[in-house]
């Protein structure tokens, strides 16, 4: 709606109704925010503020109307203008409409009681909802800049940045702080020392750290939380330190000013600067750390899942991942090259057809993961890499009997139950092949399966890829496992006479064959293109619950991967109930033992903060399905 249309509508509704003051009557309380830019158009006006903008369009008189309104905002607050625009007139209605748009786009701010022309006052007027209250909060606060060397360049730069923001800071010595770190603490008047055990409820602190070639600013928190984050960041950044060369002279100033800005925003009640970055890679609800590098000189915010949680807002449990999009958004947090805990899975030069392969590193060894799509392969790679590292202290690098990781409780539970079903309680009978009278599990009924018309298109597709496109001489054995009436569970094992095979446990025979054949395809591709891989991760149906789309296109039939995953996801709840009945076991949350290595605890904490679930594996059973880890073939 244009301003002219809005004015006509408002004028009609206001005819004879002037008992209630309107926006023009109260205009004297407001003024245009400092820094708002105005561009006059032939039939309108465009205004740009700190983070918002609006274009108002109307007739040729709108620029003139804006000029009168701008004069009122800068002068008497609209007293003369309110008298000139009589009640119920189109002029008054147009003015009220324009004022409403200025409020809606946060381009007006309360008129200050006195003039404040310094830089800090102008800045608060541009960004704060209530600049006067924000300024008062800064004036009341006590800020200390603490460092092992208070006269060092980083501490001096932080004190100068606070002073420019209108905050007076006292510099002091803290011998227990590591060299290269500066603690900035703000507390209310009369509060105890920030380093005493009794912490003030309003305490805000950040730590700025500088190492050779790289530095950081922690999220805002209590002094204890900030120092814990600083220790964690310093430890993870140590492996990224630049060797040799002179330090960039701008790096200390960049870090110190960023730390001062974060602290000032927290004290004044403003949004954290990381929220202004507009970076879709930052995960809502998780803190962000600023990491700066010297070559090239730059700083960017990165989601930070620290190993030590002190503050109440950090200890609060995070919501589980529920969709594949959420899981994929959190993988870069876990695998961040500077602040992450895992190696980033990358396709590199690996083939993406017929199956997609990705490669990563786990404890210096190569891990290769494959699936129908690269995003699913990346998810499987991250989960398996986490399992291997978490299980190091319990059952060796292979992770047998160790924890099970999934993107959320449903995904983790599906992985754990499939793994348990593959290992027992029934006993595998060795040497059984298609055509034998017994199934591969005791208490299981053999189910004949052959690639004939009427089978699911995905089962036929992956079987055809294996035996026709890749030329593998293979057969398949399918069994229906006895769940005691708890639902259908099918086990499929594809065995190649000249190459590796694959196995799967799913809710239908066709699903089991499809995933088993897909696993065999992944194994054949990995043997050819990544023969030195120490760990091979093959796909399973547990990820279907995450990858299910909200809706499929009309042309996406069962032969499309998205439609197939949607079908499998619909069967997942019943399958998990049946697997629980089959195994007599329900996965429980897993925590590292008390004597676990710090890296294990840090990984476990990061997974939970990112919405991943870590469950215990069934005692006494190894890892065989569906993400089989094997040596190179």
C-alpha positions as CSV (number, residue, x, y, z in Angstrom):
1,X,0.0,0.0,0.0
2,X,1.4,3.4,-0.9
3,X,1.3,6.4,1.4
4,X,-1.5,8.0,-0.6
5,X,-3.7,4.9,-0.3
6,X,-3.0,4.6,3.4
7,X,-3.8,8.3,4.0
8,X,-7.1,7.9,2.2
9,X,-8.1,4.9,4.3
10,X,-6.9,6.4,7.6
11,X,-8.7,9.7,6.9
12,X,-12.0,7.9,6.3
13,X,-11.6,5.9,9.6
14,X,-10.6,9.0,11.6
15,X,-13.5,11.2,10.4
16,X,-14.9,12.6,13.6
17,X,-12.6,10.6,15.9
18,X,-10.0,12.9,17.4
19,X,-10.6,12.0,21.1
20,X,-7.4,9.8,21.2
21,X,-4.0,11.4,20.5
22,X,-2.3,10.0,17.4
23,X,1.4,9.6,16.4
24,X,1.7,13.2,15.4
25,X,0.6,14.5,18.8
26,X,3.4,12.4,20.4
27,X,6.0,13.2,17.8
28,X,7.8,15.5,20.2
29,X,9.1,12.5,22.2
30,X,11.0,11.2,19.2
31,X,13.8,12.2,16.9
32,X,15.4,10.5,13.9
33,X,18.2,8.1,14.9
34,X,21.7,9.4,14.4
35,X,23.2,8.0,11.3
36,X,20.0,7.5,9.3
37,X,20.5,8.4,5.7
38,X,17.7,9.8,3.6
39,X,17.4,9.7,-0.2
40,X,14.6,11.8,-1.7
41,X,13.0,10.2,-4.8
42,X,10.7,11.8,-7.4
43,X,7.6,10.4,-5.7
44,X,8.9,9.2,-2.4
45,X,11.8,8.9,0.0
46,X,14.2,6.1,1.0
47,X,15.6,5.9,4.6
48,X,18.5,3.6,5.7
49,X,19.2,3.0,9.3
50,X,21.7,0.9,11.3
51,X,20.2,-2.4,10.2
52,X,16.8,-1.5,8.7
53,X,15.6,0.5,5.7
54,X,12.3,1.5,4.2
55,X,11.1,3.1,0.9
56,X,7.9,5.2,1.1
57,X,6.2,5.9,-2.3
58,X,3.3,8.2,-3.1
59,X,2.5,11.2,-5.1
60,X,4.7,14.1,-6.1
61,X,3.9,15.8,-2.8
62,X,5.4,13.1,-0.6
63,X,8.9,14.5,-0.8
64,X,7.5,17.9,0.4
65,X,5.6,16.1,3.2
66,X,8.8,14.4,4.2
67,X,10.7,17.7,4.3
68,X,8.1,19.1,6.7
69,X,8.3,16.0,8.9
70,X,12.1,16.0,8.9
71,X,12.1,19.7,10.1
72,X,9.7,18.8,12.9
73,X,11.9,15.8,14.0
74,X,15.0,18.0,14.1
75,X,13.2,21.1,15.6
76,X,10.1,21.5,17.8
77,X,8.9,17.9,17.6
78,X,5.9,18.7,15.4
79,X,4.0,21.2,17.5
80,X,3.5,23.6,14.5
81,X,2.9,20.7,12.1
82,X,0.2,19.2,14.4
83,X,-1.6,22.5,14.4
84,X,-1.4,22.8,10.6
85,X,-2.7,19.3,9.9
86,X,-6.3,19.4,11.1
87,X,-7.9,16.3,12.6
88,X,-9.4,13.9,10.0
89,X,-7.6,15.5,7.0
90,X,-5.7,13.5,4.4
91,X,-2.6,15.5,5.3
92,X,-2.7,14.4,8.9
93,X,-3.5,10.8,7.9
94,X,-0.5,10.7,5.6
95,X,1.8,12.1,8.3
96,X,0.5,9.5,10.8
97,X,1.2,6.7,8.2
98,X,4.8,7.9,7.6
99,X,5.5,8.2,11.3
100,X,4.1,4.7,11.8
101,X,6.5,3.3,9.2
102,X,9.4,5.1,10.9
103,X,8.5,3.4,14.2
104,X,8.0,0.0,12.5
105,X,11.5,0.1,11.0
106,X,13.1,1.4,14.2
107,X,14.3,4.6,12.6
108,X,13.1,6.8,15.5
109,X,14.6,7.0,19.0
110,X,13.4,8.8,22.1
111,X,14.5,12.4,22.2
112,X,17.4,12.8,24.7
113,X,16.9,15.0,27.8
114,X,20.2,16.9,27.0
115,X,22.5,17.2,24.1
116,X,25.2,14.5,23.8
117,X,27.4,15.0,20.9
118,X,30.3,12.7,21.7
119,X,31.0,9.6,19.7
120,X,29.7,7.2,22.3
121,X,26.4,9.1,22.7
122,X,25.9,9.2,18.9
123,X,26.6,5.5,18.7
124,X,24.2,4.6,21.4
125,X,21.5,6.8,19.8
126,X,22.0,4.8,16.5
127,X,21.8,1.3,17.9
128,X,20.1,1.3,21.4
129,X,16.4,1.0,22.0
130,X,16.7,3.4,24.9
131,X,20.0,5.3,24.6
132,X,19.7,7.1,27.9
133,X,19.3,3.9,29.9
134,X,22.2,2.3,28.0
135,X,24.4,5.3,28.7
136,X,23.4,5.2,32.4
137,X,24.3,1.5,32.6
138,X,27.7,2.2,31.2
139,X,28.3,5.1,33.6
140,X,27.3,2.9,36.6
141,X,29.5,0.0,35.7
142,X,33.0,-0.7,37.0
143,X,35.3,-2.1,34.4
144,X,38.7,-3.7,35.0
145,X,41.3,-4.7,32.4
146,X,43.4,-7.5,34.0
147,X,46.5,-9.1,32.5
148,X,49.7,-10.7,33.6
149,X,51.4,-7.7,31.9
150,X,49.1,-4.7,32.3
151,X,51.5,-2.6,30.3
152,X,51.4,-5.0,27.3
153,X,50.1,-3.8,23.9
154,X,46.9,-5.9,24.1
155,X,45.9,-4.6,27.6
156,X,46.7,-1.0,26.5
157,X,44.7,-1.4,23.3
158,X,41.7,-2.7,25.3
159,X,41.8,0.2,27.7
160,X,41.9,2.7,24.9
161,X,38.9,1.0,23.1
162,X,36.9,1.2,26.3
163,X,37.7,4.8,26.8
164,X,36.6,5.7,23.3
165,X,33.3,4.0,24.1
166,X,32.8,6.3,27.1
167,X,33.8,3.7,29.7
168,X,36.6,4.4,32.2
169,X,38.6,1.2,32.9
170,X,41.1,0.5,35.6
171,X,44.0,-1.6,34.6
172,X,45.3,-4.2,37.0
173,X,47.6,-7.2,37.3
174,X,46.4,-10.8,37.4
175,X,49.4,-13.1,37.7
176,X,47.4,-16.2,37.2
177,X,46.3,-15.2,33.7
178,X,48.3,-16.8,30.8
179,X,50.7,-14.6,28.9
180,X,48.9,-13.2,25.9
181,X,45.4,-13.1,27.5
182,X,43.6,-10.1,28.9
183,X,40.4,-10.3,31.0
184,X,37.9,-7.5,30.7
185,X,35.3,-7.5,33.6
186,X,32.4,-5.2,34.1
187,X,30.5,-5.3,37.4
188,X,27.9,-3.0,39.0
189,X,28.8,-0.5,41.7
190,X,29.6,-2.0,45.1
191,X,30.1,-5.5,43.6
192,X,32.8,-7.8,44.9
193,X,36.0,-8.3,43.1
194,X,35.4,-10.2,39.8
195,X,38.0,-12.7,40.8
196,X,36.5,-13.7,44.1
197,X,34.5,-16.8,44.6
198,X,31.3,-14.9,45.2
199,X,30.3,-13.7,41.7
200,X,28.0,-10.7,41.1
201,X,24.8,-11.6,39.3
202,X,25.3,-8.7,36.8
203,X,29.0,-9.5,36.1
204,X,30.0,-9.5,32.4
205,X,33.4,-10.6,31.2
206,X,35.3,-11.4,28.0
207,X,38.8,-12.6,27.4
208,X,40.9,-11.5,24.5
209,X,43.8,-13.7,23.6
210,X,46.7,-13.4,21.2
211,X,48.9,-16.2,20.0
212,X,51.5,-16.2,17.1
213,X,49.5,-15.3,14.0
214,X,46.0,-15.9,15.5
215,X,43.8,-14.5,18.3
216,X,40.4,-14.7,19.8
217,X,37.7,-13.0,21.8
218,X,35.5,-15.2,24.0
219,X,31.7,-14.9,24.2
220,X,30.4,-12.7,27.0
221,X,29.8,-14.5,30.3
222,X,30.9,-14.6,33.9
223,X,34.6,-14.3,34.6
224,X,34.9,-18.0,35.3
225,X,33.1,-18.9,32.0
226,X,35.1,-16.5,30.0
227,X,38.4,-17.8,31.3
228,X,37.3,-21.4,30.7
229,X,36.4,-20.5,27.1
230,X,39.7,-18.8,26.7
231,X,41.6,-21.9,27.8
232,X,39.6,-24.0,25.4
233,X,40.1,-21.7,22.5
234,X,43.8,-21.3,23.2
235,X,44.2,-25.1,23.2
236,X,42.4,-25.6,19.9
237,X,44.1,-22.7,18.2
238,X,47.6,-23.8,19.3
239,X,47.8,-26.2,16.4
240,X,47.0,-23.4,14.0
241,X,49.7,-21.0,15.1
242,X,51.7,-19.3,12.4
243,X,55.4,-20.1,12.4
244,X,57.9,-17.4,11.8
245,X,57.4,-13.9,10.5
246,X,56.6,-10.6,12.2
247,X,53.3,-10.1,14.0
248,X,50.7,-8.0,12.1
249,X,50.6,-4.6,13.9
250,X,46.8,-4.4,13.4
251,X,46.0,-7.7,15.0
252,X,46.1,-6.6,18.7
253,X,44.0,-3.5,17.9
254,X,41.4,-5.6,16.0
255,X,41.1,-8.1,18.9
256,X,41.1,-5.5,21.7
257,X,38.5,-3.3,20.1
258,X,36.3,-6.3,19.4
259,X,36.5,-7.4,23.0
260,X,35.7,-3.9,24.2
261,X,32.7,-3.8,21.9
262,X,31.3,-7.1,23.1
263,X,31.6,-6.1,26.7
264,X,30.1,-2.6,26.2
265,X,27.1,-4.1,24.3
266,X,26.5,-6.6,27.1
267,X,26.6,-3.9,29.8
268,X,24.4,-1.5,27.8
269,X,21.8,-4.2,27.0
270,X,22.6,-4.1,23.3
271,X,22.7,-7.1,21.0
272,X,26.0,-8.9,20.8
273,X,28.0,-7.9,17.8
274,X,27.9,-11.5,16.5
275,X,24.1,-11.1,16.1
276,X,24.7,-8.1,13.8
277,X,27.0,-10.1,11.5
278,X,24.1,-11.7,9.6
279,X,26.1,-14.9,9.2
280,X,23.8,-17.8,8.5
281,X,26.6,-20.2,9.6
282,X,26.2,-19.1,13.2
283,X,23.8,-21.5,15.2
284,X,21.0,-19.6,17.1
285,X,21.2,-20.3,20.8
286,X,24.9,-21.2,20.8
287,X,27.6,-18.6,21.7
288,X,30.0,-17.3,19.1
289,X,33.7,-16.6,19.5
290,X,35.6,-14.1,17.4
291,X,38.7,-15.7,15.8
292,X,41.2,-13.4,14.0
293,X,44.1,-14.3,11.7
294,X,47.0,-12.2,10.5
295,X,47.3,-13.4,6.9
296,X,45.2,-12.0,5.6
297,X,44.2,-9.8,8.5
298,X,40.6,-10.7,9.3
299,X,38.3,-11.6,12.1
300,X,35.0,-13.6,11.9
301,X,32.6,-15.0,14.4
302,X,32.4,-18.8,14.8
303,X,29.9,-20.8,16.7
304,X,31.8,-22.0,19.9
305,X,30.9,-25.3,21.6
306,X,33.4,-25.0,24.5
307,X,34.4,-28.0,26.7
308,X,33.7,-26.3,30.0
309,X,30.2,-25.0,30.8
310,X,29.8,-22.8,33.9
311,X,27.0,-20.2,33.4
312,X,23.4,-21.3,33.6
313,X,22.6,-20.3,30.0
314,X,25.5,-22.5,28.8
315,X,24.6,-25.5,31.0
316,X,21.0,-25.5,29.8
317,X,20.2,-28.6,27.6
318,X,20.1,-27.9,23.9
319,X,17.3,-29.0,21.6
320,X,17.9,-32.2,19.6
321,X,18.6,-32.0,15.9
322,X,15.4,-33.0,14.1
323,X,16.1,-32.5,10.4
324,X,18.9,-33.1,8.0
325,X,19.2,-29.4,7.4
326,X,19.8,-28.8,11.1
327,X,22.4,-31.6,11.2
328,X,24.3,-30.3,8.2
329,X,24.3,-26.8,9.7
330,X,26.0,-28.1,12.9
331,X,28.6,-30.2,11.1
332,X,30.7,-27.1,10.3
333,X,30.7,-26.2,14.0
334,X,32.0,-29.6,14.9
335,X,34.5,-29.6,12.1
336,X,35.6,-26.0,12.1
337,X,39.2,-25.8,11.0
338,X,40.1,-23.4,13.9
339,X,37.7,-24.2,16.7
340,X,36.2,-27.6,15.9
341,X,36.7,-31.0,17.4
342,X,36.5,-33.2,14.3
343,X,38.0,-33.2,10.8
344,X,35.9,-31.9,8.0
345,X,34.5,-34.6,5.6
346,X,35.4,-33.6,2.1
347,X,34.6,-35.3,-1.3
348,X,37.9,-34.1,-2.7
349,X,38.8,-36.2,-5.7
350,X,36.6,-39.2,-4.7
351,X,33.8,-40.3,-7.1
352,X,30.3,-39.1,-6.5
353,X,28.6,-41.6,-8.8
354,X,27.1,-44.1,-8.6
355,X,27.5,-43.6,-4.8
356,X,28.9,-40.4,-3.2
357,X,32.1,-40.8,-1.2
358,X,33.7,-38.4,1.3
359,X,37.0,-38.5,3.1
360,X,38.2,-37.3,6.6
361,X,40.9,-38.0,9.1
362,X,40.4,-39.7,12.5
363,X,43.4,-39.8,14.8
364,X,45.8,-39.6,11.8
365,X,44.0,-42.4,9.9
366,X,41.9,-42.1,6.8
367,X,38.1,-42.6,7.1
368,X,35.9,-42.9,4.0
369,X,32.1,-42.8,4.1
370,X,29.7,-43.4,1.3
371,X,25.9,-43.1,0.7
372,X,23.4,-42.3,-1.9
373,X,24.1,-38.6,-1.5
374,X,27.1,-36.6,-0.4
375,X,25.2,-34.9,2.5
376,X,24.2,-38.2,3.9
377,X,27.8,-39.5,3.5
378,X,29.1,-36.5,5.4
379,X,26.6,-37.1,8.3
380,X,27.6,-40.7,8.5
381,X,31.3,-39.8,8.5
382,X,30.9,-37.3,11.3
383,X,28.9,-39.7,13.5
384,X,31.4,-42.6,12.9
385,X,34.4,-40.4,13.5
386,X,33.0,-39.2,16.8
387,X,32.2,-42.8,17.8
388,X,35.8,-43.9,17.1
389,X,37.3,-41.0,19.1
390,X,34.8,-41.3,22.0
391,X,35.5,-45.1,22.2
392,X,39.3,-44.8,22.3
393,X,39.5,-45.2,26.1
394,X,37.0,-48.0,26.4
395,X,37.4,-50.6,23.7
396,X,40.1,-49.6,21.3
397,X,40.1,-47.5,18.1
398,X,37.6,-49.8,16.4
399,X,35.0,-48.6,18.8
400,X,33.5,-52.1,19.5
401,X,31.1,-51.8,22.4
402,X,31.7,-48.0,22.5
403,X,29.1,-45.2,22.2
404,X,26.8,-44.6,19.3
405,X,26.4,-41.1,17.9
406,X,23.5,-39.7,16.0
407,X,22.1,-36.4,14.9
408,X,19.4,-36.3,17.6
409,X,17.8,-39.0,19.7
410,X,15.8,-40.7,16.9
411,X,18.8,-41.0,14.6
412,X,21.2,-42.2,17.4
413,X,18.6,-44.7,18.6
414,X,18.1,-46.1,15.1
415,X,21.8,-46.6,14.6
416,X,22.2,-48.2,18.0
417,X,19.3,-50.6,17.6
418,X,20.4,-51.7,14.1
419,X,23.8,-52.3,15.5
420,X,22.5,-54.4,18.3
421,X,20.1,-56.4,16.1
422,X,23.0,-57.3,13.8
423,X,25.0,-58.6,16.7
424,X,22.3,-60.5,18.6
425,X,20.5,-61.8,20.6
426,X,20.3,-64.4,17.8
427,X,23.5,-66.2,16.9
428,X,24.8,-65.7,13.3
429,X,25.2,-69.0,11.5
430,X,28.2,-68.9,9.3
431,X,28.2,-70.0,5.7
432,X,24.5,-69.5,4.9
433,X,23.9,-68.3,1.4
434,X,20.8,-67.8,-0.7
435,X,19.1,-71.1,-1.4
436,X,19.9,-72.5,2.0
437,X,17.1,-73.6,4.3
438,X,18.2,-71.6,7.3
439,X,18.4,-67.8,7.6
440,X,21.5,-66.0,8.7
441,X,20.1,-65.7,12.2
442,X,18.7,-68.4,14.4
443,X,15.0,-68.0,14.8
444,X,14.9,-66.2,11.5
445,X,12.8,-67.2,8.4
446,X,14.5,-67.1,5.0
447,X,12.7,-64.8,2.6
448,X,13.3,-65.3,-1.1
449,X,14.3,-62.2,-3.0
450,X,15.2,-61.8,-6.6
451,X,15.5,-58.7,-8.9
452,X,12.2,-59.0,-10.7
453,X,9.4,-56.5,-11.7
454,X,7.3,-55.4,-8.7
455,X,10.3,-54.9,-6.4
456,X,11.0,-51.5,-5.0
457,X,12.7,-49.3,-7.6
458,X,15.6,-48.4,-5.1
459,X,16.3,-52.1,-4.4
460,X,16.4,-52.8,-8.1
461,X,18.5,-49.8,-8.8
462,X,21.3,-50.5,-6.3
463,X,21.3,-54.2,-7.2
464,X,21.7,-53.3,-10.8
465,X,24.5,-50.8,-10.1
466,X,26.3,-53.5,-8.2
467,X,26.0,-56.4,-10.6
468,X,25.7,-54.7,-13.9
469,X,27.4,-51.3,-13.7
470,X,30.3,-52.5,-11.4
471,X,30.3,-56.1,-12.6
472,X,30.3,-57.7,-9.2
473,X,29.3,-61.4,-9.1
474,X,27.0,-61.3,-6.0
475,X,24.1,-63.0,-4.3
476,X,21.8,-61.9,-1.5
477,X,20.3,-63.6,1.5
478,X,17.2,-62.1,3.1
479,X,15.7,-63.1,6.5
480,X,12.8,-62.0,8.5
481,X,13.9,-61.9,12.2
482,X,11.6,-63.1,14.9
483,X,10.5,-60.2,17.0
484,X,7.9,-62.1,19.0
485,X,5.1,-60.3,17.3
486,X,6.6,-56.9,17.7
487,X,6.6,-55.9,14.0
488,X,8.6,-56.7,10.9
489,X,12.5,-56.7,10.9
490,X,14.4,-57.9,7.8
491,X,18.1,-58.6,7.5
492,X,19.8,-58.6,4.1
493,X,23.3,-59.6,3.3
494,X,24.8,-59.1,-0.1
495,X,27.9,-61.1,-0.7
496,X,30.3,-60.7,-3.6
497,X,32.3,-63.6,-4.7
498,X,35.0,-61.4,-6.1
499,X,34.5,-58.2,-4.1
500,X,33.2,-57.0,-0.7
501,X,29.5,-57.2,0.2
502,X,27.1,-55.3,2.5
503,X,24.5,-55.9,5.1
504,X,21.5,-54.0,6.4
505,X,18.6,-54.3,9.0
506,X,15.4,-52.5,7.9
507,X,11.6,-52.6,8.1
508,X,11.1,-54.2,4.7
509,X,12.9,-56.8,2.6
510,X,13.3,-54.3,-0.3
511,X,14.7,-51.6,2.0
512,X,17.2,-54.1,3.5
513,X,18.3,-55.2,0.1
514,X,18.6,-51.6,-1.2
515,X,20.8,-50.5,1.7
516,X,22.8,-53.8,1.6
517,X,23.5,-53.4,-2.1
518,X,24.3,-49.7,-1.6
519,X,26.8,-50.6,1.1
520,X,28.4,-53.1,-1.3
521,X,28.6,-50.4,-4.0
522,X,30.3,-48.1,-1.5
523,X,32.8,-50.8,-0.5
524,X,33.7,-51.6,-4.2
525,X,34.2,-47.9,-5.0
526,X,36.2,-47.3,-1.8
527,X,38.5,-50.3,-2.6
528,X,39.2,-48.8,-6.0
529,X,39.5,-45.1,-5.2
530,X,40.6,-45.1,-1.5
531,X,42.5,-48.4,-1.0
532,X,44.5,-46.9,2.0
533,X,41.4,-46.0,4.0
534,X,41.6,-47.4,7.5
535,X,37.9,-47.0,8.3
536,X,35.0,-47.5,5.9
537,X,31.6,-46.3,6.8
538,X,28.6,-47.8,4.9
539,X,25.1,-46.3,4.9
540,X,22.0,-47.4,6.9
541,X,18.4,-46.4,7.0
542,X,18.5,-44.5,10.3
543,X,19.3,-41.3,8.6
544,X,16.0,-41.4,6.7
545,X,14.2,-40.0,9.7
546,X,16.3,-36.8,9.3
547,X,16.3,-36.7,5.5
548,X,12.6,-37.0,5.0
549,X,11.4,-33.9,3.1
550,X,8.3,-32.0,4.2
551,X,6.8,-32.6,0.8
552,X,7.8,-34.3,-2.4
553,X,7.3,-33.0,-5.9
554,X,4.5,-34.5,-8.0
555,X,7.0,-36.2,-10.3
556,X,9.0,-37.8,-7.4
557,X,7.9,-41.4,-7.3
558,X,9.4,-44.3,-5.3
559,X,12.4,-44.3,-7.6
560,X,13.6,-40.9,-6.3
561,X,15.9,-40.9,-3.3
562,X,13.8,-38.3,-1.6
563,X,10.6,-40.3,-1.9
564,X,12.4,-43.4,-0.8
565,X,13.7,-41.8,2.3
566,X,10.3,-40.4,3.1
567,X,8.9,-44.0,2.9
568,X,11.6,-45.3,5.1
569,X,11.2,-42.6,7.6
570,X,7.5,-43.4,7.9
571,X,8.4,-47.0,8.9
572,X,11.2,-45.9,11.3
573,X,9.1,-45.7,14.5
574,X,7.6,-49.1,14.0
575,X,11.0,-50.5,13.1
576,X,12.6,-49.1,16.3
577,X,9.8,-50.7,18.4
578,X,10.4,-54.0,16.7
579,X,14.1,-53.8,17.2
580,X,13.6,-53.1,20.9
581,X,11.5,-56.2,21.2
582,X,14.0,-58.2,19.2
583,X,17.1,-57.2,21.2
584,X,15.4,-56.8,24.6
585,X,17.4,-53.6,25.0
586,X,16.9,-49.9,25.0
587,X,19.8,-47.5,24.4
588,X,20.7,-45.2,27.2
589,X,22.6,-41.9,27.2
590,X,26.3,-42.3,27.4
591,X,28.8,-40.1,29.3
592,X,32.6,-40.3,29.3
593,X,34.1,-42.0,32.4
594,X,35.6,-39.8,35.1
595,X,39.2,-40.6,34.0
596,X,38.5,-39.9,30.3
597,X,40.9,-37.8,28.3
598,X,40.1,-34.1,28.1
599,X,39.7,-34.4,24.3
600,X,37.0,-37.1,24.8
601,X,35.1,-34.9,27.2
602,X,35.4,-31.9,24.9
603,X,34.1,-33.9,21.9
604,X,31.2,-35.3,24.0
605,X,30.3,-31.8,25.2
606,X,30.4,-30.3,21.7
607,X,28.2,-33.0,20.3
608,X,25.5,-32.4,23.0
609,X,25.7,-28.6,22.5
610,X,25.1,-29.1,18.8
611,X,22.0,-31.2,19.3
612,X,23.7,-34.6,18.7
613,X,23.0,-37.6,20.9
614,X,25.5,-40.0,22.4
615,X,24.0,-43.4,23.4
616,X,25.6,-46.5,24.9
617,X,26.1,-49.5,22.7
618,X,24.7,-52.9,23.8
619,X,27.2,-54.5,26.2
620,X,29.1,-57.4,24.8
621,X,28.4,-56.8,21.2
622,X,30.7,-55.5,18.5
623,X,30.1,-53.0,15.7
624,X,29.0,-54.7,12.6
625,X,25.9,-52.9,11.2
626,X,25.1,-50.7,9.5
627,X,28.2,-48.5,9.6
628,X,30.8,-51.2,9.4
629,X,34.3,-50.1,10.2
630,X,36.9,-52.3,8.4
631,X,40.5,-52.2,7.4
632,X,41.5,-51.4,3.8
633,X,40.5,-54.0,1.2
